[in-house]
Amino acid sequence: MLLVAHPGTQRRSTTIPAVADFDVCVIGAGPAGFAAAMRLWDFGKKVCLVERSLLGGAGVHNGALSSKTLWELSCDYCGARRRDRGYVANDLHVSFDAVTEVVAQATSAKVGHMQRQLEALSHPRPDAPGSITLVHGAAQFTDAHSIMVEGTAAGDTRNITADHFIVATGSHPRPLPGVEVDGTRIITSDHIGRLERFPRSLVILGAGVVGCEFATIFANFGQTKVYLIDRAERILPFEDPDISRVCSTNLEAKGVTIHHRAKLISMQAVGDEVEYTIEHHTGGRETIRVDNAMISIGRVPNTSGLGLEEIGVTLAPRGHIVADDTRSSIPHIHGVGDVTDDMALVSVGEIEGRHAAELIADKARGALSYENLSTIMFLDPEVAAIGLNEQQAQKQRLPYRVAVYGYSLVNRPIAMRATEGFVKLLTTDDDELRILGMRALGVHSSTMLEAISLMIQHSRSARDLAELLHPHPAVTEGLQDCVRMLMGSSIYKPSVFKSELRLSSIGYDDESEASEAK
């Protein structure tokens, strides 16, 4: 046995087994953990994958896949109700049971893919020495190289040792002190599957991405009166006002009541209803009763009960693993996905999981970079975001150029009769026009992310997009002419289409003010 002291553990020693059960143990079989296990298999590693609940985790069952399936269905239904497309659909009916069954089919299909993969890779072969063993149960570290996994049956425990560990246990909705979440009347996004019908009325606490997405979903189905409690002056306060304004206007047009600048005073179940009281910024108080309430105020990492601090892993005050390029304070223990303090996105978790696997296999090509981090907000219309927005650039006091190109001038949205939206591109304020970020709001806006992501990653000039041959008609043509507008060669001119196009350069007159030159 070899005794080693790890940095940051106050000279804590741990015993490394001469021969561990596994090369790597991955705790958590959500998107991050599953991706890590598959990448480790690529390197011929003997892997143990531990999952205490459902294969696929929240990313499949209570998050990205399930909620976005629900959003897609709501958009289909909302579109079928439109009366401005040359036809009218009569006798439309929507069944909550039928909708949730379609969502279940989507999640079951994904889980089926994962199970098929795990079964196929469970045993090593001469041409593929790696293997993945799936173990069901709750894991807890007993020392820095050992965990105890407790199964569902009494006395069903198993001790597992490994040379390396990857913690990918995800997160859960943040609770609100003073409000009891019963999972029936007062719920979180984890409890949508427990609803038995569309609520007649629903209040959502929290106007971030998740809160606004569920407000959009329920408003699209048209069966629920939705209230949204927003402490800030506007929803999506981390985004630019032009994005927030369109999304807010569309929610209100669907009948959503947004309590702007409102503070929750109390929320409690009363009989079969939920009663909540808010205080408006003017000081007045209002009490409303609804069928259900949803708490959507962020997420908390699932690190409690893992025994991480006991073995010397440093945790942040909110429970996140303090990680440097996925490595915790004990270098052979990695944290990936929602257990770190990085952006809680499936794509980020998967990349981090793969990167941790590559570090373990000594195959990493460099440290992770988050400069080209992108996301889609499933609102009305969808919002694609990558890199810096204007308020972030101004906070950093970066001079920049910005071009905004309205969807009303792009042929594909015109053909779809969905011209609400725009593309906004930020570049450096110099001849290089290096891309700093993009925001696109509108139909198919997410199709523009990959090109921008690649260009940010490689520090390329926006000029490279100007003369690409795009398919026609496509929304990406709007991005292309947005770049051309920065270069002074756009097909439609900002001097003519003053309300549809914007071209500006942003500098700083003093230490506090940003100035705009058009």
C-alpha positions as CSV (number, residue, x, y, z in Angstrom):
1,M,0.0,0.0,0.0
2,L,1.1,3.5,-0.8
3,L,0.1,6.5,1.4
4,V,-0.2,9.8,-0.4
5,A,-1.1,13.3,0.9
6,H,-3.3,15.4,-1.4
7,P,-3.1,19.2,-1.6
8,G,-5.8,21.1,0.2
9,T,-6.7,18.2,2.6
10,Q,-4.6,19.3,5.6
11,R,-2.2,16.4,5.1
12,R,-5.0,13.9,5.1
13,S,-3.7,10.5,4.1
14,T,-5.5,7.8,2.2
15,T,-4.8,4.3,1.3
16,I,-4.6,3.4,-2.3
17,P,-5.6,-0.3,-2.9
18,A,-2.9,-2.3,-4.6
19,V,-5.5,-3.5,-7.2
20,A,-8.7,-1.5,-7.3
21,D,-12.0,-3.0,-8.5
22,F,-12.2,-0.5,-11.3
23,D,-10.0,1.9,-13.1
24,V,-12.7,4.6,-12.8
25,C,-16.0,4.9,-10.8
26,V,-18.5,7.4,-12.2
27,I,-21.2,8.4,-9.7
28,G,-24.3,9.5,-11.5
29,A,-25.7,8.2,-14.8
30,G,-27.2,11.5,-16.1
31,P,-25.9,13.1,-19.2
32,A,-22.5,14.1,-17.7
33,G,-21.8,10.8,-16.0
34,F,-23.0,8.7,-19.0
35,A,-20.8,10.7,-21.4
36,A,-17.8,10.3,-19.1
37,A,-18.4,6.5,-18.9
38,M,-18.6,6.2,-22.7
39,R,-15.4,8.2,-23.2
40,L,-13.6,6.1,-20.6
41,W,-14.7,3.0,-22.5
42,D,-13.1,4.5,-25.6
43,F,-9.8,4.4,-23.8
44,G,-10.2,0.8,-22.7
45,K,-10.9,1.6,-19.0
46,K,-12.8,-0.7,-16.6
47,V,-15.6,1.5,-15.5
48,C,-18.3,1.3,-12.7
49,L,-21.3,3.6,-13.3
50,V,-23.4,4.1,-10.2
51,E,-26.9,5.5,-10.3
52,R,-29.2,5.8,-7.3
53,S,-32.4,6.6,-9.3
54,L,-33.4,6.7,-12.9
55,L,-30.9,6.1,-15.8
56,G,-30.6,9.5,-17.6
57,G,-31.1,11.6,-14.5
58,A,-32.9,14.9,-14.4
59,G,-31.5,15.8,-17.8
60,V,-33.8,13.1,-19.3
61,H,-36.7,12.7,-16.9
62,N,-37.2,16.1,-15.2
63,G,-35.2,18.5,-17.4
64,A,-34.0,19.1,-20.8
65,L,-35.6,16.2,-22.7
66,S,-38.9,16.0,-20.9
67,S,-39.6,19.7,-20.6
68,K,-38.5,20.4,-24.2
69,T,-40.8,17.6,-25.5
70,L,-43.6,19.3,-23.6
71,W,-42.6,22.7,-25.1
72,E,-42.6,21.2,-28.6
73,L,-46.0,19.8,-28.1
74,S,-47.3,23.0,-26.7
75,C,-46.0,24.9,-29.7
76,D,-47.6,22.4,-32.1
77,Y,-51.0,22.9,-30.3
78,C,-50.6,26.7,-30.2
79,G,-49.8,26.7,-34.0
80,A,-52.8,24.6,-34.7
81,R,-55.0,27.2,-33.1
82,R,-53.8,30.0,-35.3
83,R,-56.3,31.5,-37.7
84,D,-54.0,33.5,-40.0
85,R,-52.5,30.7,-42.1
86,G,-55.2,30.2,-44.7
87,Y,-57.0,27.4,-42.8
88,V,-58.8,26.9,-39.6
89,A,-58.7,23.8,-37.5
90,N,-62.0,23.1,-35.8
91,D,-62.9,21.0,-32.8
92,L,-59.3,21.0,-31.4
93,H,-59.0,19.0,-28.1
94,V,-56.0,18.5,-25.9
95,S,-55.7,15.8,-23.3
96,F,-53.2,16.1,-20.4
97,D,-52.9,12.4,-20.2
98,A,-52.2,12.0,-23.9
99,V,-49.6,14.8,-23.8
100,T,-47.8,13.3,-20.8
101,E,-47.9,9.9,-22.5
102,V,-46.0,11.4,-25.5
103,V,-43.5,12.9,-23.1
104,A,-43.1,9.5,-21.5
105,Q,-42.5,7.9,-24.9
106,A,-39.7,10.4,-25.6
107,T,-37.9,9.8,-22.3
108,S,-38.4,6.0,-22.6
109,A,-36.8,6.1,-26.1
110,K,-33.8,7.9,-24.7
111,V,-33.4,5.5,-21.7
112,G,-33.7,2.6,-24.1
113,H,-30.8,3.9,-26.1
114,M,-28.7,4.2,-23.0
115,Q,-29.7,0.7,-21.7
116,R,-28.8,-0.8,-25.1
117,Q,-25.4,0.8,-25.0
118,L,-24.7,-0.3,-21.5
119,E,-25.7,-3.9,-22.2
120,A,-23.4,-4.0,-25.2
121,L,-20.4,-2.6,-23.4
122,S,-20.8,-4.5,-20.2
123,H,-18.1,-7.1,-21.1
124,P,-14.6,-6.6,-22.6
125,R,-13.8,-8.0,-26.0
126,P,-10.4,-8.7,-27.6
127,D,-10.8,-5.7,-29.9
128,A,-12.3,-3.5,-27.1
129,P,-10.8,-4.1,-23.6
130,G,-13.0,-1.5,-21.9
131,S,-16.1,-2.4,-19.9
132,I,-18.9,-0.6,-18.1
133,T,-20.7,-2.1,-15.1
134,L,-23.9,-0.4,-14.0
135,V,-24.6,-0.5,-10.3
136,H,-27.9,0.8,-8.8
137,G,-27.8,2.4,-5.4
138,A,-26.7,5.4,-3.4
139,A,-23.0,6.0,-3.1
140,Q,-21.0,7.4,-0.2
141,F,-17.3,7.8,0.0
142,T,-15.6,5.8,2.8
143,D,-12.2,7.0,1.9
144,A,-10.7,8.7,-1.2
145,H,-10.5,5.5,-3.2
146,S,-13.6,3.6,-1.9
147,I,-17.3,4.0,-1.8
148,M,-20.1,2.1,-0.2
149,V,-23.2,1.7,-2.4
150,E,-26.5,1.0,-0.6
151,G,-29.1,-0.6,-2.8
152,T,-32.9,-0.3,-2.3
153,A,-33.2,-3.6,-0.5
154,A,-32.4,-3.8,3.2
155,G,-28.8,-5.0,3.7
156,D,-28.0,-4.6,0.1
157,T,-24.6,-2.9,0.2
158,R,-21.5,-3.1,-1.9
159,N,-18.0,-1.7,-1.4
160,I,-16.3,-0.5,-4.5
161,T,-12.8,0.7,-5.0
162,A,-11.4,2.6,-7.9
163,D,-8.2,4.5,-9.0
164,H,-10.2,7.5,-10.1
165,F,-13.7,8.9,-9.4
166,I,-16.0,11.2,-11.4
167,V,-18.8,12.8,-9.4
168,A,-21.7,13.6,-11.7
169,T,-24.7,13.5,-9.4
170,G,-26.5,16.5,-10.8
171,S,-28.8,18.8,-9.0
172,H,-32.3,19.4,-7.7
173,P,-34.6,22.4,-7.5
174,R,-33.7,24.9,-4.8
175,P,-36.2,24.9,-1.9
176,L,-37.6,28.1,-0.6
177,P,-37.5,28.6,3.2
178,G,-41.0,29.0,4.6
179,V,-42.7,27.3,1.6
180,E,-43.5,23.6,1.8
181,V,-43.2,21.8,-1.5
182,D,-45.7,18.9,-1.3
183,G,-45.2,17.7,-4.9
184,T,-49.0,17.9,-5.4
185,R,-50.2,21.5,-5.1
186,I,-46.9,23.3,-4.5
187,I,-44.4,21.8,-6.9
188,T,-41.1,22.2,-8.7
189,S,-40.2,21.2,-12.2
190,D,-39.4,17.7,-10.9
191,H,-43.2,17.2,-10.2
192,I,-44.7,18.0,-13.5
193,G,-45.3,14.3,-14.1
194,R,-47.4,14.1,-11.0
195,L,-50.0,16.5,-12.2
196,E,-53.2,14.7,-13.2
197,R,-54.6,17.5,-15.4
198,F,-53.9,20.9,-16.7
199,P,-54.2,23.3,-13.7
200,R,-57.0,25.8,-14.2
201,S,-54.5,28.3,-12.7
202,L,-50.8,28.2,-11.9
203,V,-48.4,30.7,-10.3
204,I,-44.7,30.4,-11.1
205,L,-42.2,31.9,-8.7
206,G,-39.1,32.8,-10.6
207,A,-38.7,34.6,-13.9
208,G,-35.5,33.0,-15.1
209,V,-35.2,30.6,-18.0
210,V,-37.0,27.6,-16.4
211,G,-39.8,29.7,-15.0
212,C,-40.4,31.5,-18.3
213,E,-40.2,28.2,-20.2
214,F,-42.9,26.6,-18.1
215,A,-45.0,29.8,-18.3
216,T,-44.7,29.6,-22.1
217,I,-45.6,25.9,-22.1
218,F,-48.8,26.2,-20.0
219,A,-49.8,29.4,-21.8
220,N,-49.4,27.7,-25.2
221,F,-51.8,24.9,-24.3
222,G,-54.4,27.6,-23.4
223,Q,-55.9,25.6,-20.5
224,T,-54.3,27.4,-17.6
225,K,-54.3,30.9,-16.3
226,V,-50.6,31.6,-15.6
227,Y,-49.2,34.1,-13.1
228,L,-45.4,34.8,-13.0
229,I,-43.8,36.4,-10.0
230,D,-40.7,38.4,-11.0
231,R,-38.7,40.3,-8.3
232,A,-36.7,42.2,-11.0
233,E,-37.9,45.0,-13.2
234,R,-38.1,42.6,-16.1
235,I,-38.0,38.9,-16.8
236,L,-34.8,37.3,-17.9
237,P,-32.8,40.1,-16.2
238,F,-29.4,38.5,-17.3
239,E,-30.3,39.1,-21.0
240,D,-30.5,42.4,-22.9
241,P,-33.7,44.4,-22.6
242,D,-34.7,43.8,-26.3
243,I,-34.8,40.1,-25.7
244,S,-36.7,40.4,-22.4
245,R,-39.2,42.8,-23.9
246,V,-40.3,40.6,-26.7
247,C,-40.5,37.5,-24.5
248,S,-42.5,39.4,-21.9
249,T,-44.9,41.0,-24.4
250,N,-45.6,37.5,-25.9
251,L,-46.3,35.9,-22.6
252,E,-48.7,38.7,-21.7
253,A,-50.4,38.4,-25.1
254,K,-51.0,34.7,-24.2
255,G,-52.8,35.8,-21.1
256,V,-49.9,35.5,-18.6
257,T,-50.0,37.9,-15.7
258,I,-46.5,39.0,-14.8
259,H,-46.1,40.4,-11.3
260,H,-43.1,42.7,-12.0
261,R,-41.0,43.9,-9.1
262,A,-43.0,41.8,-6.7
263,K,-41.9,40.2,-3.5
264,L,-43.4,36.9,-2.3
265,I,-44.7,37.4,1.2
266,S,-46.3,34.0,1.8
267,M,-47.4,30.9,-0.1
268,Q,-49.3,28.0,1.4
269,A,-51.7,25.2,0.5
270,V,-55.3,26.0,1.5
271,G,-57.6,23.1,0.9
272,D,-57.3,22.1,-2.8
273,E,-55.8,25.4,-3.7
274,V,-52.6,27.5,-3.1
275,E,-52.9,30.9,-1.7
276,Y,-50.0,33.4,-2.2
277,T,-49.5,37.0,-1.2
278,I,-47.1,39.3,-2.9
279,E,-46.0,42.8,-2.2
280,H,-45.7,45.2,-5.1
281,H,-42.9,47.7,-5.4
282,T,-45.4,50.4,-4.4
283,G,-45.9,48.7,-1.1
284,G,-49.4,47.4,-1.8
285,R,-50.1,43.7,-1.1
286,E,-52.2,41.3,-3.1
287,T,-53.5,37.8,-2.3
288,I,-54.5,35.4,-5.0
289,R,-55.6,31.8,-5.0
290,V,-54.6,29.3,-7.7
291,D,-54.8,25.5,-8.3
292,N,-51.0,25.0,-8.2
293,A,-47.8,26.8,-7.6
294,M,-44.4,26.1,-9.1
295,I,-41.1,27.1,-7.3
296,S,-38.4,27.9,-9.9
297,I,-35.6,29.7,-8.1
298,G,-32.6,27.8,-9.2
299,R,-31.0,24.4,-8.5
300,V,-28.8,22.9,-5.7
301,P,-26.0,20.4,-6.4
302,N,-26.6,16.8,-5.2
303,T,-23.5,16.6,-3.0
304,S,-25.1,16.1,0.4
305,G,-24.6,12.6,1.7
306,L,-21.8,11.7,-0.6
307,G,-19.2,12.1,2.2
308,L,-17.0,14.4,0.1
309,E,-16.0,16.8,2.8
310,E,-15.2,13.9,5.1
311,I,-12.5,12.7,2.8
312,G,-11.1,16.1,2.1
313,V,-12.9,17.4,-1.0
314,T,-13.5,21.1,-0.8
315,L,-17.0,22.3,-1.3
316,A,-18.3,25.8,-1.9
317,P,-20.8,27.3,0.6
318,R,-23.7,26.2,-1.6
319,G,-22.4,22.7,-1.9
320,H,-20.7,22.8,-5.3
321,I,-17.5,20.9,-5.7
322,V,-14.7,23.4,-6.0
323,A,-13.0,22.2,-9.2
324,D,-10.2,23.3,-11.4
325,D,-10.7,22.0,-14.9
326,T,-12.9,19.3,-13.4
327,R,-10.3,18.3,-10.8
328,S,-11.4,18.6,-7.2
329,S,-9.0,19.4,-4.3
330,I,-8.2,15.6,-4.4
331,P,-6.9,15.4,-8.0
332,H,-8.1,11.8,-8.7
333,I,-11.7,12.9,-7.9
334,H,-13.4,14.9,-10.5
335,G,-16.6,16.9,-10.5
336,V,-18.6,17.4,-13.6
337,G,-22.0,18.8,-14.6
338,D,-24.3,20.5,-12.1
339,V,-22.2,19.5,-9.0
340,T,-19.7,22.2,-10.1
341,D,-20.4,25.9,-10.2
342,D,-20.3,26.1,-14.0
343,M,-23.4,26.6,-16.1
344,A,-26.0,23.9,-15.4
345,L,-26.6,22.7,-19.0
346,V,-26.7,19.3,-20.4
347,S,-24.2,20.2,-23.1
348,V,-21.7,21.6,-20.5
349,G,-22.1,18.5,-18.4
350,E,-21.4,16.2,-21.3
351,I,-18.3,18.1,-22.4
352,E,-17.0,18.2,-18.8
353,G,-17.6,14.5,-18.4
354,R,-15.7,13.7,-21.6
355,H,-12.9,16.1,-20.6
356,A,-12.5,14.4,-17.1
357,A,-12.3,11.1,-18.8
358,E,-9.6,12.4,-21.2
359,L,-7.7,13.8,-18.3
360,I,-7.8,10.5,-16.5
361,A,-6.6,8.7,-19.6
362,D,-3.9,11.4,-20.2
363,K,-5.5,12.3,-23.6
364,A,-6.7,15.8,-22.9
365,R,-5.6,18.4,-25.5
366,G,-5.8,21.3,-23.1
367,A,-8.0,22.9,-20.5
368,L,-11.7,23.4,-21.0
369,S,-12.8,26.8,-22.3
370,Y,-16.3,28.2,-21.8
371,E,-16.0,31.2,-24.1
372,N,-18.2,29.7,-26.7
373,L,-20.8,28.4,-24.3
374,S,-24.2,28.4,-26.0
375,T,-27.7,27.8,-24.9
376,I,-31.3,27.8,-26.2
377,M,-34.2,29.3,-24.2
378,F,-37.4,27.6,-25.2
379,L,-39.7,30.6,-25.0
380,D,-41.9,32.3,-27.5
381,P,-40.1,32.6,-29.8
382,E,-37.0,30.6,-29.0
383,V,-33.9,32.4,-28.0
384,A,-30.4,31.3,-29.0
385,A,-27.5,32.8,-26.9
386,I,-23.7,32.5,-27.2
387,G,-20.9,34.5,-25.9
388,L,-21.4,38.0,-24.6
389,N,-24.6,40.1,-24.7
390,E,-24.6,43.9,-24.6
391,Q,-25.0,44.3,-20.9
392,Q,-22.2,41.9,-20.2
393,A,-19.9,43.7,-22.7
394,Q,-20.7,47.0,-21.1
395,K,-20.1,45.7,-17.6
396,Q,-16.7,44.6,-18.8
397,R,-16.3,48.0,-20.5
398,L,-15.4,46.4,-23.8
399,P,-15.8,48.6,-26.9
400,Y,-17.8,46.7,-29.4
401,R,-19.8,46.9,-32.6
402,V,-23.3,45.6,-32.8
403,A,-25.5,44.8,-35.7
404,V,-29.2,43.8,-35.3
405,Y,-31.0,42.3,-38.3
406,G,-34.8,41.9,-38.2
407,Y,-36.4,38.6,-39.1
408,S,-39.0,40.5,-41.1
409,L,-36.3,40.9,-43.8
410,V,-35.3,37.2,-43.9
411,N,-37.1,35.0,-46.5
412,R,-37.5,31.8,-44.4
413,P,-39.3,33.5,-41.5
414,I,-41.4,35.4,-44.2
415,A,-42.4,32.1,-45.7
416,M,-43.2,30.6,-42.3
417,R,-45.2,33.7,-41.5
418,A,-43.1,34.0,-38.3
419,T,-41.3,37.3,-38.7
420,E,-41.1,38.3,-35.1
421,G,-37.5,38.3,-34.0
422,F,-34.0,39.4,-34.9
423,V,-30.3,38.4,-35.0
424,K,-27.9,40.5,-32.9
425,L,-24.1,40.1,-33.4
426,L,-21.4,41.7,-31.3
427,T,-17.8,42.0,-32.5
428,T,-14.7,43.8,-31.5
429,D,-14.6,47.5,-32.5
430,D,-11.8,47.2,-35.0
431,D,-11.1,46.0,-38.5
432,E,-10.7,42.5,-37.3
433,L,-14.4,42.2,-36.3
434,R,-13.7,39.2,-34.0
435,I,-17.0,37.8,-32.8
436,L,-17.8,38.4,-29.1
437,G,-21.3,37.0,-28.9
438,M,-24.6,36.6,-30.6
439,R,-28.3,36.6,-29.6
440,A,-31.0,35.4,-31.9
441,L,-34.6,35.5,-31.1
442,G,-37.1,33.8,-33.5
443,V,-38.0,30.7,-35.3
444,H,-35.1,28.3,-35.9
445,S,-32.8,30.7,-34.2
446,S,-30.8,27.9,-32.6
447,T,-29.5,26.8,-36.1
448,M,-27.2,29.8,-36.0
449,L,-25.3,28.8,-32.9
450,E,-22.9,26.2,-34.3
451,A,-21.2,28.5,-36.8
452,I,-20.7,31.2,-34.2
453,S,-19.5,28.7,-31.6
454,L,-16.8,27.5,-33.9
455,M,-15.7,31.0,-34.8
456,I,-15.5,32.1,-31.2
457,Q,-13.5,29.0,-30.3
458,H,-11.0,29.8,-33.1
459,S,-11.1,33.6,-32.6
460,R,-12.2,34.1,-36.2
461,S,-13.4,37.3,-37.8
462,A,-17.0,37.8,-38.6
463,R,-15.9,38.6,-42.1
464,D,-15.5,34.9,-42.8
465,L,-19.3,34.5,-42.7
466,A,-20.0,37.2,-45.2
467,E,-19.7,35.3,-48.5
468,L,-20.5,31.7,-47.5
469,L,-23.0,29.9,-49.7
470,H,-26.1,29.4,-47.5
471,P,-29.1,27.3,-48.5
472,H,-32.0,29.4,-49.5
473,P,-34.3,30.1,-47.8
474,A,-32.8,29.7,-44.4
475,V,-32.7,31.8,-41.2
476,T,-28.9,31.8,-41.3
477,E,-29.1,34.2,-44.3
478,G,-30.2,36.8,-41.7
479,L,-26.9,36.1,-39.8
480,Q,-25.0,36.5,-43.0
481,D,-26.5,39.8,-43.9
482,C,-26.0,40.9,-40.3
483,V,-22.3,40.4,-40.8
484,R,-22.4,42.2,-44.1
485,M,-24.1,45.1,-42.4
486,L,-21.1,45.4,-40.1
487,M,-18.9,45.5,-43.2
488,G,-21.1,48.1,-45.0
489,S,-22.2,45.7,-47.7
490,S,-25.6,44.3,-46.6
491,I,-28.4,43.7,-49.1
492,Y,-30.9,45.8,-47.1
493,K,-29.5,49.1,-45.8
494,P,-29.9,50.4,-42.2
495,S,-30.5,53.9,-43.6
496,V,-33.7,52.7,-45.3
497,F,-35.0,50.1,-42.8
498,K,-34.4,52.1,-39.6
499,S,-36.8,50.1,-37.4
500,E,-35.7,46.7,-38.7
501,L,-31.9,47.2,-38.7
502,R,-29.5,48.6,-36.2
503,L,-25.8,49.3,-36.6
504,S,-23.8,50.8,-33.8
505,S,-20.4,51.0,-32.2
506,I,-20.2,51.3,-28.4
507,G,-17.5,53.2,-26.6
508,Y,-17.1,54.8,-23.2
509,D,-17.0,58.5,-22.4
510,D,-16.1,58.1,-18.8
511,E,-15.9,55.5,-16.1
512,S,-19.7,55.0,-15.8
513,E,-21.3,55.7,-19.2
514,A,-21.4,53.8,-22.4
515,S,-21.9,55.9,-25.6
516,E,-23.4,54.7,-28.8
517,A,-22.3,55.9,-32.3
518,K,-24.5,54.9,-35.2
